[in-house]
Amino acid sequence: MAAADGTAILDDSTLTFEFTASGWRQPFKAAVGQRVFPLDAIDDVTYKVPGRVRNGSVSLKLKQGRDNLREFLKDDKPSDSMDPDCLVIAPEQAAYAELFVARLRNVIVQAAASDRPVTTGTLPIELKGSDGTAFFDGHHLYLEFSGWTTDRAKKDLGGRSVPVTAIRGVQVRHPGMSGWIRFVPVEGPPRSDLSPTQDPHTLCLNADAASRYVIFAAAVARALPRQPLSAAEHSPKAAPNKPKPKPAPAPSPPHGATTVIPMLSLSREVALTHSSGLRLRRLPTGGERVEVVGESYYQPALRTVAEGRTVAPGALGDAIEAIAVLVPEPHNRYDSKAVRIDLLDKRGKPHKAGYLPRYLAATCHDDLARMGKEFGYCPARIMGGGRGRSYGVHLHLSLDVIRPFRNPHTTGFLLHPDRQVTVTKEHSHQAVLSRFAPGPDEPRAWVMAELSLVGITSGKYRGEQAIEVSLDGERVGETTRNQARYYERFVREIRADGGQALCEGYVYPKNGEQLEVELFLPKPG
């Protein structure tokens, strides 16, 4: 059934609302995108007949406990244009709508019982706040706090991955003068002495006409084990008024607490690149940095990708993260070896932001062009902006061989590539390494290596842990024991959260003979 703001699709077991409303007229429905209702979750259907010039509506009443989106809405009874369980019916659509409602009422009576919840939108989903970003893929919540106004204690935590099993509930305070979304942890009592700006489990919110935070809260809550919060905990507005306690400084983590791991969630990155509609392959960074040239001509594009945010001079830790796509331009009238840099905005739309420096473009243009309909991409960081200051952008990109990874991963956590680390015992795994050997015109082949912990069963380190290095699940060596002493805490904590620790590396023939592996890992700290 076609409606003024979307379409209703009825099949054997579900009813789907696909909203097509414009973002400026119905921002919330545009952000929701899609709602899927199991037929047995619908308690009743209300049909408001349209008049000659007045729109009507088809509204659903859902059974208790089958949907958690409505409990996060700001208004208990939203208007038809803001109600996610309602389709607006134009006068010319009235005849078909009446038939559709009659059919729907008939099938919900006969629907087979199930316990499936109502689902909203698609995963993964991302939410940007005033002091950071949250990302959720259905199993893990990824929190990263950034920005020059963000509390230093929160910012120092870096990126954190939290499994849904470690979250007890979700709380929301709708943005007005201030707002936030809190992910209540399973372990430990709530910290009432911490303000939202200090609480490491809370993301502060900007004003948002589309109420995307509601959709995000519902997505996380739907995935949680069934251990509901009390009414006062769940809805902060329902709690009795109490004097606001004086904020206490955020506590420093005790010895042995969760390690701050310098890493990147590949699920989050891949979700953005997929939304671009382009066929993209990740390029290695090698721990190096490349400045983009010509960015002064593309300030509106950089402002769009940065969403108007600014970064203070020298505040590299507050740089705005982005994805850069490298596009060869063989028909560029000024330089046939030019490589254009496009930055993806939060919806995956590319914006021209400048070019690779000519010296680097000359060495990599042909390799990028040979990728055909695929394009290479790498992480980028935006700096500057604000009154009297232009935006600048730099890439995290290897200066050596700009070719994609031989074995790209789409999930897992990629450790920051700050320093080069040697792998040992590759001589026993030459057959596996031969599958990743560089070609005749390549000095090295870039790979994503998997890291895991194994027990040492003999020698003077017997009983301690070593870090095993694998490619596509097959062992190719291990780090030295000294390196393992530092990096085992990273690998252990990522694994404890159900993730896979990954790092950049390359395979190369040492002295033209035996294949060896070098890794890129975070700096010891």
C-alpha positions as CSV (number, residue, x, y, z in Angstrom):
1,M,0.0,0.0,0.0
2,A,1.4,3.4,-1.0
3,A,1.0,6.2,1.5
4,A,1.9,9.9,1.5
5,D,5.1,9.3,3.6
6,G,6.0,5.7,2.8
7,T,4.8,2.2,1.8
8,A,3.3,-0.7,3.7
9,I,4.3,-4.2,2.6
10,L,2.4,-7.2,4.0
11,D,3.6,-10.7,3.7
12,D,2.9,-14.0,5.5
13,S,4.4,-13.1,8.8
14,T,5.4,-9.4,8.9
15,L,4.2,-6.0,8.0
16,T,6.9,-3.6,6.9
17,F,6.7,0.3,6.9
18,E,9.3,1.8,4.5
19,F,9.3,5.5,5.1
20,T,10.1,7.7,2.1
21,A,9.4,11.1,3.8
22,S,11.8,13.9,3.2
23,G,14.3,14.7,5.9
24,W,13.2,18.3,6.4
25,R,9.4,17.6,6.6
26,Q,9.5,14.4,8.6
27,P,13.1,14.1,9.9
28,F,12.4,11.3,12.4
29,K,10.7,9.0,9.9
30,A,13.4,9.7,7.4
31,A,16.0,8.7,10.0
32,V,14.0,5.5,10.9
33,G,13.9,4.4,7.3
34,Q,12.2,1.1,8.0
35,R,10.0,-0.6,10.6
36,V,9.3,-4.4,10.5
37,F,6.4,-5.6,12.6
38,P,5.8,-9.3,13.3
39,L,2.0,-9.7,12.7
40,D,1.4,-11.2,16.1
41,A,3.0,-8.1,17.7
42,I,0.2,-5.9,16.4
43,D,-2.7,-5.6,18.8
44,D,-5.0,-3.3,16.7
45,V,-5.1,-1.1,13.7
46,T,-6.7,2.4,13.6
47,Y,-7.8,4.0,10.4
48,K,-8.4,7.7,10.3
49,V,-10.3,8.5,7.1
50,P,-8.9,11.4,5.1
51,G,-11.1,14.3,4.2
52,R,-11.3,16.2,1.0
53,V,-8.1,18.2,1.7
54,R,-7.1,16.7,5.0
55,N,-4.8,13.7,5.3
56,G,-5.8,10.6,7.2
57,S,-3.6,7.9,8.7
58,V,-3.2,4.2,9.4
59,S,-1.8,3.6,12.9
60,L,-0.8,0.5,14.7
61,K,-1.2,-0.4,18.4
62,L,1.5,-2.8,19.5
63,K,1.4,-5.4,22.2
64,Q,3.2,-4.7,25.4
65,G,6.9,-5.6,25.5
66,R,7.3,-6.2,21.7
67,D,8.8,-2.9,20.8
68,N,11.3,-0.7,22.7
69,L,11.4,2.3,20.3
70,R,8.3,4.1,21.7
71,E,9.6,4.0,25.3
72,F,12.5,6.3,24.2
73,L,10.3,8.8,22.4
74,K,10.1,12.3,23.8
75,D,6.3,12.5,23.3
76,D,4.1,9.7,24.5
77,K,1.6,10.6,21.8
78,P,3.5,11.9,18.8
79,S,1.8,13.5,15.8
80,D,1.1,11.3,12.8
81,S,4.1,12.8,11.0
82,M,6.4,11.8,13.9
83,D,4.8,8.5,14.8
84,P,6.9,5.5,13.7
85,D,3.9,3.2,13.9
86,C,1.8,5.4,11.6
87,L,1.5,6.0,7.8
88,V,-0.1,9.2,6.6
89,I,-2.8,8.7,4.0
90,A,-3.6,11.3,1.3
91,P,-7.2,11.8,0.2
92,E,-6.5,10.1,-3.2
93,Q,-5.2,7.0,-1.4
94,A,-8.2,6.5,0.8
95,A,-10.0,3.7,-1.2
96,Y,-7.0,1.4,-1.3
97,A,-6.1,2.2,2.3
98,E,-9.5,1.1,3.6
99,L,-9.2,-2.3,1.8
100,F,-5.6,-2.7,3.1
101,V,-6.7,-2.0,6.7
102,A,-9.5,-4.6,6.4
103,R,-7.1,-7.2,5.1
104,L,-4.6,-6.4,7.9
105,R,-7.1,-6.7,10.7
106,N,-8.1,-10.1,9.3
107,V,-4.5,-11.5,9.1
108,I,-3.4,-10.3,12.6
109,V,-6.2,-12.3,14.2
110,Q,-4.9,-15.4,12.4
111,A,-1.2,-14.7,12.9
112,A,0.9,-17.5,14.5
113,A,2.4,-16.7,17.9
114,S,6.1,-15.8,18.1
115,D,8.4,-13.8,20.4
116,R,10.1,-11.8,17.6
117,P,10.5,-8.1,18.5
118,V,9.6,-5.1,16.2
119,T,12.8,-4.0,14.4
120,T,13.8,-0.5,13.4
121,G,16.2,0.5,10.7
122,T,19.3,-1.5,9.9
123,L,22.6,-2.4,11.6
124,P,25.3,-1.3,12.0
125,I,24.3,2.2,13.2
126,E,26.3,5.2,14.3
127,L,25.5,8.2,16.6
128,K,27.5,11.4,16.8
129,G,27.3,13.4,20.0
130,S,28.8,16.6,21.3
131,D,31.7,14.8,23.0
132,G,32.2,11.7,20.8
133,T,30.8,9.0,18.7
134,A,29.0,5.7,19.4
135,F,28.8,2.8,16.9
136,F,26.8,-0.4,17.3
137,D,26.8,-3.5,15.1
138,G,24.3,-5.7,17.1
139,H,26.9,-7.4,19.3
140,H,29.4,-4.7,20.4
141,L,29.0,-1.1,21.3
142,Y,32.1,1.0,20.3
143,L,32.5,4.3,22.2
144,E,35.1,7.0,21.3
145,F,35.3,10.4,22.9
146,S,36.9,13.3,21.1
147,G,36.7,17.1,20.6
148,W,38.3,20.0,22.2
149,T,35.5,20.6,24.7
150,T,35.4,16.9,25.8
151,D,36.4,16.1,29.4
152,R,40.0,15.1,29.4
153,A,39.4,11.9,31.5
154,K,36.9,10.7,29.0
155,K,39.1,11.5,26.0
156,D,42.0,9.7,27.5
157,L,40.0,6.5,27.5
158,G,40.4,6.3,23.7
159,G,38.2,3.9,21.7
160,R,36.5,1.2,23.7
161,S,34.6,-1.9,22.5
162,V,31.8,-3.0,25.0
163,P,29.9,-6.3,24.4
164,V,26.2,-6.2,24.9
165,T,26.6,-8.7,27.7
166,A,28.4,-6.0,29.7
167,I,25.5,-3.5,29.4
168,R,22.5,-3.6,31.7
169,G,20.3,-1.0,30.1
170,V,20.0,2.3,28.2
171,Q,19.0,5.7,29.6
172,V,18.1,8.8,27.6
173,R,17.7,12.4,28.5
174,H,16.3,14.2,25.5
175,P,18.4,17.2,24.2
176,G,17.1,20.6,25.3
177,M,19.7,22.8,27.0
178,S,21.5,19.5,27.4
179,G,20.9,15.8,26.7
180,W,22.7,12.5,26.9
181,I,22.5,8.7,26.3
182,R,23.9,6.5,29.0
183,F,24.8,2.8,28.6
184,V,24.4,1.4,32.1
185,P,27.1,-1.2,32.8
186,V,26.3,-4.6,34.4
187,E,29.2,-4.4,36.9
188,G,29.3,-1.8,39.6
189,P,26.6,0.5,40.9
190,P,25.7,3.7,39.0
191,R,28.0,6.7,39.7
192,S,25.6,9.4,40.8
193,D,28.5,11.7,41.6
194,L,29.6,11.9,37.9
195,S,28.0,14.4,35.6
196,P,27.2,13.2,32.0
197,T,30.2,15.1,30.7
198,Q,32.5,13.1,33.0
199,D,30.7,9.7,32.9
200,P,32.7,7.3,30.6
201,H,29.5,5.4,29.9
202,T,27.6,8.4,28.7
203,L,27.6,10.2,25.3
204,C,26.4,13.8,25.5
205,L,24.0,14.8,22.7
206,N,23.6,17.7,20.3
207,A,20.1,19.1,19.4
208,D,18.8,16.6,16.8
209,A,15.5,17.2,14.9
210,A,15.7,13.7,13.6
211,S,16.1,12.2,17.1
212,R,18.6,9.6,15.8
213,Y,19.6,9.0,19.4
214,V,16.2,7.4,20.0
215,I,16.8,4.9,17.2
216,F,20.3,4.2,18.5
217,A,19.0,3.7,22.1
218,A,16.3,1.3,20.9
219,A,18.8,-0.7,18.8
220,V,21.1,-1.2,21.7
221,A,18.3,-2.0,24.2
222,R,16.8,-4.6,21.8
223,A,20.0,-6.5,21.7
224,L,20.5,-6.6,25.5
225,P,19.9,-9.7,27.6
226,R,16.5,-9.4,29.3
227,Q,17.5,-7.7,32.6
228,P,15.3,-4.6,32.6
229,L,16.1,-1.5,34.6
230,S,13.7,-0.2,37.2
231,A,11.3,2.5,36.1
232,A,13.3,5.2,37.8
233,E,16.6,4.0,36.3
234,H,15.2,3.6,32.8
235,S,13.6,7.0,32.5
236,P,15.6,9.7,34.2
237,K,12.6,12.1,33.9
238,A,10.5,9.8,36.1
239,A,13.0,9.9,39.0
240,P,12.2,12.1,41.9
241,N,13.9,15.6,42.0
242,K,16.9,15.6,44.2
243,P,19.6,18.2,44.8
244,K,22.2,17.9,42.1
245,P,25.4,16.6,43.7
246,K,28.6,18.5,43.1
247,P,30.4,16.8,40.3
248,A,33.5,14.8,41.4
249,P,36.5,14.4,39.2
250,A,36.5,11.3,37.1
251,P,38.4,8.5,38.9
252,S,41.6,7.2,37.5
253,P,41.4,3.5,36.7
254,P,42.8,1.2,39.3
255,H,45.8,-1.0,38.7
256,G,44.7,-3.9,36.5
257,A,41.7,-2.1,35.1
258,T,40.7,-2.2,31.4
259,T,43.6,-1.1,29.2
260,V,43.1,1.9,26.9
261,I,43.7,0.2,23.5
262,P,44.7,2.3,20.5
263,M,42.7,0.6,17.9
264,L,40.1,1.0,15.1
265,S,36.8,-0.9,14.7
266,L,36.8,-2.3,11.1
267,S,33.1,-3.0,11.3
268,R,32.5,0.7,11.8
269,E,34.8,1.6,8.9
270,V,33.4,-1.0,6.5
271,A,29.8,0.1,7.2
272,L,30.7,3.6,6.1
273,T,32.5,2.5,3.0
274,H,29.6,0.2,2.0
275,S,27.2,3.0,2.3
276,S,29.1,4.9,-0.4
277,G,28.0,2.5,-3.1
278,L,31.6,2.3,-4.4
279,R,33.8,-0.8,-4.5
280,L,36.5,0.1,-2.1
281,R,39.6,-1.7,-0.8
282,R,41.6,-0.6,2.2
283,L,45.2,0.6,1.6
284,P,48.0,0.1,4.2
285,T,49.1,3.1,6.3
286,G,52.5,1.8,7.4
287,G,52.4,4.2,10.3
288,E,53.0,7.1,7.9
289,R,51.3,10.4,7.2
290,V,50.7,12.3,3.9
291,E,49.4,15.9,3.6
292,V,46.7,16.6,1.0
293,V,47.5,19.5,-1.3
294,G,45.0,21.9,-2.9
295,E,42.6,21.6,0.0
296,S,42.2,25.4,0.2
297,Y,40.1,25.2,-2.9
298,Y,37.6,22.7,-1.3
299,Q,36.8,24.3,2.0
300,P,33.0,23.9,1.7
301,A,33.5,20.1,1.1
302,L,35.8,19.8,4.2
303,R,33.3,21.8,6.3
304,T,30.5,19.4,5.2
305,V,32.5,16.3,6.1
306,A,33.6,17.9,9.4
307,E,30.0,18.8,10.1
308,G,31.1,22.3,11.0
309,R,33.3,21.1,13.8
310,T,36.7,22.7,14.4
311,V,40.1,21.6,15.8
312,A,42.4,23.8,17.7
313,P,46.0,24.3,16.4
314,G,48.3,21.5,17.4
315,A,45.4,19.4,18.9
316,L,46.2,16.3,16.8
317,G,44.4,14.1,19.3
318,D,41.2,15.9,18.5
319,A,41.4,15.6,14.7
320,I,38.2,14.8,13.0
321,E,38.2,11.3,11.6
322,A,37.2,10.6,7.9
323,I,37.6,8.1,5.1
324,A,39.6,9.2,2.1
325,V,39.1,7.5,-1.4
326,L,42.0,7.8,-3.8
327,V,40.8,8.3,-7.4
328,P,43.3,8.3,-10.3
329,E,42.7,11.0,-12.9
330,P,44.5,9.9,-16.1
331,H,42.7,12.6,-18.1
332,N,43.5,15.5,-15.8
333,R,44.6,18.3,-18.1
334,Y,47.3,19.6,-15.7
335,D,48.8,16.2,-14.7
336,S,48.0,12.8,-16.3
337,K,49.3,11.1,-13.1
338,A,47.1,13.1,-10.7
339,V,45.3,11.3,-7.9
340,R,42.2,13.0,-6.5
341,I,41.2,12.7,-2.8
342,D,37.5,12.3,-2.0
343,L,36.3,12.3,1.6
344,L,33.2,10.4,2.6
345,D,30.6,12.2,4.7
346,K,28.6,10.3,7.4
347,R,26.2,9.0,4.7
348,G,29.0,7.7,2.5
349,K,28.7,10.5,-0.1
350,P,32.1,11.5,-1.6
351,H,33.3,15.1,-1.5
352,K,36.4,16.3,-3.5
353,A,38.9,17.6,-1.0
354,G,42.2,17.9,-2.8
355,Y,45.0,15.8,-4.4
356,L,47.9,13.6,-3.4
357,P,51.3,15.4,-3.6
358,R,52.7,15.2,-7.2
359,Y,55.8,13.2,-6.1
360,L,53.7,10.5,-4.5
361,A,50.9,10.5,-7.2
362,A,53.6,9.8,-9.8
363,T,54.6,6.5,-8.1
364,C,51.2,5.2,-7.3
365,H,48.8,6.4,-10.0
366,D,49.3,3.4,-12.3
367,D,48.8,0.9,-9.5
368,L,45.6,2.6,-8.5
369,A,44.4,2.8,-12.1
370,R,45.0,-1.0,-12.5
371,M,42.4,-1.6,-9.8
372,G,39.7,-0.9,-12.5
373,K,36.3,-0.3,-11.0
374,E,37.7,-0.6,-7.5
375,F,39.2,2.2,-5.5
376,G,41.6,2.3,-2.6
377,Y,40.8,4.1,0.6
378,C,42.6,5.0,3.8
379,P,41.9,6.8,7.1
380,A,42.1,10.6,7.0
381,R,42.2,13.3,9.7
382,I,40.8,16.9,9.3
383,M,42.3,19.8,11.3
384,G,41.6,23.5,11.7
385,G,38.4,25.3,10.8
386,G,36.7,28.2,12.5
387,R,36.8,31.9,12.2
388,G,39.8,33.0,10.1
389,R,41.2,29.5,9.9
390,S,41.0,27.1,6.9
391,Y,40.6,23.3,7.2
392,G,43.5,21.0,6.4
393,V,43.5,17.3,5.9
394,H,46.1,14.6,6.0
395,L,46.1,10.9,5.2
396,H,47.4,7.8,7.0
397,L,48.9,6.1,4.0
398,S,52.1,4.2,3.3
399,L,54.6,6.1,1.2
400,D,56.2,3.0,-0.1
401,V,53.9,0.7,-2.1
402,I,50.3,1.8,-2.4
403,R,48.5,-1.4,-3.1
404,P,45.6,-3.0,-1.2
405,F,45.9,-5.6,1.5
406,R,46.2,-9.2,0.2
407,N,43.7,-10.5,2.8
408,P,41.5,-7.6,3.9
409,H,39.3,-8.1,7.0
410,T,35.8,-6.6,7.4
411,T,35.5,-7.3,11.2
412,G,37.8,-7.1,14.1
413,F,39.9,-4.4,15.7
414,L,43.0,-3.0,13.9
415,L,45.7,-1.9,16.3
416,H,47.2,1.5,15.5
417,P,50.4,1.1,13.3
418,D,52.9,3.3,15.2
419,R,56.0,1.2,15.2
420,Q,57.6,-1.8,13.3
421,V,57.9,-5.1,15.1
422,T,59.8,-8.2,13.9
423,V,58.2,-11.7,13.7
424,T,60.2,-14.8,14.6
425,K,60.1,-18.5,13.6
426,E,58.8,-17.8,10.0
427,H,61.2,-20.5,8.7
428,S,58.7,-23.2,9.8
429,H,55.8,-21.7,7.8
430,Q,57.2,-21.0,4.4
431,A,54.4,-22.9,2.6
432,V,51.8,-20.6,4.1
433,L,53.8,-17.5,3.5
434,S,54.3,-18.4,-0.1
435,R,50.6,-17.7,-0.7
436,F,51.2,-14.1,0.3
437,A,54.6,-13.6,-1.4
438,P,55.0,-10.3,-3.3
439,G,54.9,-10.3,-7.1
440,P,58.0,-9.8,-9.3
441,D,57.4,-6.0,-9.3
442,E,56.7,-5.7,-5.6
443,P,59.3,-5.3,-2.8
444,R,56.7,-6.5,-0.3
445,A,53.0,-7.6,0.0
446,W,50.8,-5.9,2.6
447,V,48.7,-8.1,4.8
448,M,46.4,-7.9,7.9
449,A,47.7,-10.3,10.5
450,E,45.6,-11.9,13.2
451,L,47.1,-11.9,16.8
452,S,46.2,-14.5,19.4
453,L,47.7,-15.7,22.7
454,V,49.2,-19.2,23.1
455,G,50.9,-20.8,26.1
456,I,54.6,-21.5,26.0
457,T,55.1,-25.2,26.8
458,S,58.9,-25.5,27.1
459,G,62.1,-23.5,27.7
460,K,62.8,-20.8,30.2
461,Y,59.5,-19.0,29.4
462,R,57.4,-22.1,30.0
463,G,54.0,-21.2,31.4
464,E,54.1,-17.7,30.0
465,Q,52.1,-16.3,27.0
466,A,53.4,-15.8,23.5
467,I,51.6,-13.9,20.7
468,E,51.0,-16.1,17.7
469,V,50.8,-14.4,14.3
470,S,48.5,-15.8,11.6
471,L,47.4,-15.0,8.1
472,D,43.8,-16.1,7.2
473,G,43.8,-18.4,10.2
474,E,47.1,-20.2,9.6
475,R,50.2,-19.6,11.8
476,V,53.2,-17.9,10.3
477,G,55.3,-17.1,13.4
478,E,55.2,-15.3,16.7
479,T,56.5,-12.1,18.3
480,T,59.5,-12.1,20.6
481,R,58.8,-12.7,24.2
482,N,59.8,-9.0,25.1
483,Q,57.2,-7.7,22.6
484,A,54.6,-10.2,23.9
485,R,54.9,-8.9,27.4
486,Y,53.6,-5.5,26.3
487,Y,51.1,-6.5,23.6
488,E,49.5,-9.5,25.3
489,R,47.2,-7.2,27.3
490,F,45.8,-5.7,24.1
491,V,45.1,-9.1,22.6
492,R,43.6,-10.5,25.8
493,E,41.2,-7.7,26.3
494,I,40.0,-7.6,22.7
495,R,39.5,-11.3,22.8
496,A,37.6,-11.1,26.1
497,D,35.1,-8.8,24.4
498,G,34.6,-11.4,21.7
499,G,36.7,-9.5,19.1
500,Q,39.7,-10.4,16.9
501,A,43.0,-8.4,17.3
502,L,44.5,-7.4,14.0
503,C,47.5,-5.4,12.8
504,E,49.1,-4.2,9.6
505,G,52.1,-6.1,8.3
506,Y,53.9,-7.1,5.2
507,V,55.6,-10.2,3.7
508,Y,58.9,-9.8,2.0
509,P,61.8,-12.1,0.8
510,K,64.9,-11.5,3.0
511,N,68.0,-11.5,0.9
512,G,65.9,-12.7,-2.0
513,E,65.2,-16.1,-0.3
514,Q,63.3,-16.9,2.9
515,L,60.0,-15.1,3.3
516,E,59.7,-13.1,6.5
517,V,57.0,-10.9,8.2
518,E,57.1,-7.4,9.7
519,L,54.2,-6.1,11.8
520,F,53.1,-2.5,12.7
521,L,51.9,-2.2,16.3
522,P,51.1,0.7,18.8
523,K,53.9,2.5,20.6
524,P,54.7,1.1,24.1
525,G,53.3,3.4,26.7
